[in-house]
Amino acid sequence: MHDPQALLDSGEEAVARMCRRGHSLDLTTLGELTRLRRRTVDAVGRLRAESNQLARAGRDRGRSGGVAQAEVRTRARELKERIQQTEAEHRLVCAELDGVLLAIPNLPADDIPDGNSAAEAVELYRVGAPPVFDFPARHHAEIGELTGVLDMRRAVRLSGARFAVARGQGAALGRALAAFFLDVHTREHGYTEYAVPSLVSRETMTGTGQLPKFEQELFRTRVGDRDLYLIPTGEVPLTSLHAGEILDAAELPLALTGHTPCFRSEAGSYGRDTRGILRLHEFAKVELVRICAPEQSDQELALLLGHAEELLRRLGLAYRVVVLPAGDIGFSARKTFDIEVWLPSQEDYREISSCSDCGTFQARRARIRIRDRRGATGFAATLNGSGLPVGRTVAAILEQYQRPDGSVTVPDVLVPYLGGQRLIEITPRP
């Protein structure tokens, strides 16, 4: 979480920066709680010092007995009660202060644009020309039905709305994409692959910023006396692998990747995104996480972005890169680049990957520190990005590689992963 004194020292500058992202920073409450925490710490310290002094005095008078010794014992009991009361007050103040701090988002970087929505994102560049068809472009859901690779009807029967079933060539395509993504990241980009749990603790969710902010939007399970949360992204367990650790600066940056299911309520989603597989409650994604020294975060973000882009380039998918405005970045991010892939059915670019620099924000919450060669310690910087989501990539392939009859050409780079298959053919759905 934030260092409260750093926010207070920044004063109105911190208020103005938080205002850019739509958050009202209450310095008055923050200052009062910080001062009260300091007073309770000082009070406990004074009471303990008096108690220790009294104990020494009691030992010196131990053989004398009498009224003086009884007075010492009485005062010792009084001090013990006051220490317990003041420590309890201190714990309450700390809990209240932590609650305030945990609800404050990361400070946005100064070099990102103003604005409160994706419509105010600033386009940086485009890669590849969107395909031009001499026939009406079909939506990926329609292509999925024609080829039999998607079965949304049976998914609804199984789990309700916002779930998908991939069948036959569709399931194979998803598996091929995940393998392709992981192969490139581990063999060429230097990432270490991890297989991590999909259920994590409250502490883990809090460390990366999902809690307490998004409590009502997370899927949760309770068995016996254990509360566990289904991860909304692989960023959560991958970043938290090093929670509570002190890392050697000489071994940084760390590069971690993993293929995980992701579970999201997608509260507030409606309209065009409710059809097909763009916004599901459960989907699969290959995540990229980098941990580095804070002064390396800018170059690490550029590197992370390039790794995600490389996959789209090899797949031959047209896309663009935008930088999000301060009011539209995630809770834990200080700067975010979105990669948006072209969807012919919508005649628009849609987000397929967000690559974010979180600075030291998550490391403070998860207690991830680094030690330099002089022995000094400080908080690490964490970065994350999708590299890439399987479902959205499938949707982009179905739409950008569609043929007049509804069949789909397989991108060349995936042919070896599909046993030489070059065409997803029209297949009647059973």
ChimeraX attribute file (.defattr): number of C-alpha atoms within 10 A of each C-alpha:
attribute: neighborCount
match mode: 1-to-1
recipient: residues
	/A:1	25
	/A:2	20
	/A:3	10
	/A:4	18
	/A:5	13
	/A:6	10
	/A:7	18
	/A:8	18
	/A:9	10
	/A:10	12
	/A:11	13
	/A:12	13
	/A:13	12
	/A:14	17
	/A:15	18
	/A:16	16
	/A:17	19
	/A:18	20
	/A:19	16
	/A:20	20
	/A:21	23
	/A:22	15
	/A:23	16
	/A:24	13
	/A:25	20
	/A:26	12
	/A:27	16
	/A:28	10
	/A:29	12
	/A:30	19
	/A:31	16
	/A:32	12
	/A:33	19
	/A:34	17
	/A:35	14
	/A:36	17
	/A:37	20
	/A:38	14
	/A:39	14
	/A:40	20
	/A:41	16
	/A:42	12
	/A:43	17
	/A:44	18
	/A:45	13
	/A:46	13
	/A:47	16
	/A:48	16
	/A:49	12
	/A:50	15
	/A:51	19
	/A:52	13
	/A:53	11
	/A:54	17
	/A:55	15
	/A:56	12
	/A:57	13
	/A:58	20
	/A:59	11
	/A:60	11
	/A:61	14
	/A:62	12
	/A:63	9
	/A:64	11
	/A:65	10
	/A:66	10
	/A:67	8
	/A:68	12
	/A:69	18
	/A:70	12
	/A:71	12
	/A:72	16
	/A:73	14
	/A:74	10
	/A:75	15
	/A:76	18
	/A:77	13
	/A:78	12
	/A:79	17
	/A:80	14
	/A:81	12
	/A:82	16
	/A:83	20
	/A:84	12
	/A:85	13
	/A:86	18
	/A:87	16
	/A:88	13
	/A:89	16
	/A:90	20
	/A:91	15
	/A:92	13
	/A:93	19
	/A:94	18
	/A:95	12
	/A:96	15
	/A:97	20
	/A:98	15
	/A:99	13
	/A:100	18
	/A:101	15
	/A:102	18
	/A:103	16
	/A:104	19
	/A:105	23
	/A:106	24
	/A:107	26
	/A:108	28
	/A:109	17
	/A:110	12
	/A:111	11
	/A:112	19
	/A:113	18
	/A:114	17
	/A:115	18
	/A:116	17
	/A:117	13
	/A:118	16
	/A:119	10
	/A:120	17
	/A:121	22
	/A:122	18
	/A:123	14
	/A:124	10
	/A:125	9
	/A:126	15
	/A:127	15
	/A:128	13
	/A:129	11
	/A:130	18
	/A:131	15
	/A:132	10
	/A:133	12
	/A:134	7
	/A:135	9
	/A:136	10
	/A:137	21
	/A:138	20
	/A:139	19
	/A:140	27
	/A:141	19
	/A:142	16
	/A:143	23
	/A:144	29
	/A:145	18
	/A:146	18
	/A:147	23
	/A:148	21
	/A:149	25
	/A:150	26
	/A:151	20
	/A:152	22
	/A:153	14
	/A:154	13
	/A:155	16
	/A:156	14
	/A:157	10
	/A:158	12
	/A:159	11
	/A:160	13
	/A:161	15
	/A:162	22
	/A:163	21
	/A:164	23
	/A:165	16
	/A:166	18
	/A:167	17
	/A:168	12
	/A:169	19
	/A:170	21
	/A:171	13
	/A:172	14
	/A:173	25
	/A:174	19
	/A:175	15
	/A:176	18
	/A:177	25
	/A:178	20
	/A:179	16
	/A:180	16
	/A:181	24
	/A:182	23
	/A:183	14
	/A:184	15
	/A:185	25
	/A:186	16
	/A:187	10
	/A:188	10
	/A:189	15
	/A:190	13
	/A:191	20
	/A:192	16
	/A:193	19
	/A:194	14
	/A:195	12
	/A:196	16
	/A:197	14
	/A:198	18
	/A:199	17
	/A:200	18
	/A:201	15
	/A:202	16
	/A:203	15
	/A:204	23
	/A:205	24
	/A:206	21
	/A:207	25
	/A:208	26
	/A:209	26
	/A:210	19
	/A:211	18
	/A:212	13
	/A:213	14
	/A:214	12
	/A:215	14
	/A:216	11
	/A:217	15
	/A:218	19
	/A:219	16
	/A:220	17
	/A:221	11
	/A:222	9
	/A:223	7
	/A:224	5
	/A:225	6
	/A:226	8
	/A:227	13
	/A:228	19
	/A:229	19
	/A:230	19
	/A:231	25
	/A:232	23
	/A:233	22
	/A:234	27
	/A:235	24
	/A:236	24
	/A:237	25
	/A:238	25
	/A:239	25
	/A:240	22
	/A:241	15
	/A:242	16
	/A:243	21
	/A:244	14
	/A:245	14
	/A:246	16
	/A:247	21
	/A:248	15
	/A:249	19
	/A:250	11
	/A:251	9
	/A:252	15
	/A:253	18
	/A:254	15
	/A:255	21
	/A:256	22
	/A:257	29
	/A:258	26
	/A:259	24
	/A:260	24
	/A:261	19
	/A:262	19
	/A:263	21
	/A:264	18
	/A:265	16
	/A:266	15
	/A:267	10
	/A:268	5
	/A:269	11
	/A:270	10
	/A:271	6
	/A:272	10
	/A:273	12
	/A:274	14
	/A:275	17
	/A:276	22
	/A:277	24
	/A:278	22
	/A:279	20
	/A:280	22
	/A:281	19
	/A:282	17
	/A:283	22
	/A:284	21
	/A:285	23
	/A:286	26
	/A:287	26
	/A:288	30
	/A:289	25
	/A:290	25
	/A:291	26
	/A:292	24
	/A:293	22
	/A:294	17
	/A:295	11
	/A:296	15
	/A:297	23
	/A:298	13
	/A:299	10
	/A:300	22
	/A:301	23
	/A:302	14
	/A:303	14
	/A:304	23
	/A:305	25
	/A:306	13
	/A:307	21
	/A:308	23
	/A:309	21
	/A:310	15
	/A:311	19
	/A:312	21
	/A:313	13
	/A:314	12
	/A:315	17
	/A:316	18
	/A:317	24
	/A:318	20
	/A:319	24
	/A:320	19
	/A:321	23
	/A:322	20
	/A:323	23
	/A:324	27
	/A:325	26
	/A:326	30
	/A:327	23
	/A:328	22
	/A:329	25
	/A:330	19
	/A:331	21
	/A:332	25
	/A:333	26
	/A:334	24
	/A:335	28
	/A:336	27
	/A:337	25
	/A:338	25
	/A:339	24
	/A:340	19
	/A:341	27
	/A:342	24
	/A:343	25
	/A:344	23
	/A:345	14
	/A:346	13
	/A:347	10
	/A:348	12
	/A:349	17
	/A:350	18
	/A:351	17
	/A:352	23
	/A:353	23
	/A:354	23
	/A:355	25
	/A:356	27
	/A:357	27
	/A:358	28
	/A:359	29
	/A:360	29
	/A:361	27
	/A:362	27
	/A:363	27
	/A:364	21
	/A:365	20
	/A:366	25
	/A:367	21
	/A:368	25
	/A:369	23
	/A:370	24
	/A:371	17
	/A:372	13
	/A:373	9
	/A:374	6
	/A:375	9
	/A:376	8
	/A:377	15
	/A:378	19
	/A:379	23
	/A:380	29
	/A:381	26
	/A:382	30
	/A:383	29
	/A:384	29
	/A:385	27
	/A:386	26
	/A:387	30
	/A:388	26
	/A:389	24
	/A:390	23
	/A:391	25
	/A:392	23
	/A:393	23
	/A:394	19
	/A:395	21
	/A:396	24
	/A:397	23
	/A:398	28
	/A:399	27
	/A:400	26
	/A:401	20
	/A:402	24
	/A:403	19
	/A:404	12
	/A:405	12
	/A:406	22
	/A:407	19
	/A:408	22
	/A:409	18
	/A:410	20
	/A:411	16
	/A:412	14
	/A:413	14
	/A:414	19
	/A:415	16
	/A:416	12
	/A:417	16
	/A:418	17
	/A:419	9
	/A:420	11
	/A:421	15
	/A:422	15
	/A:423	17
	/A:424	20
	/A:425	17
	/A:426	17
	/A:427	15
	/A:428	10
	/A:429	13
	/A:430	5
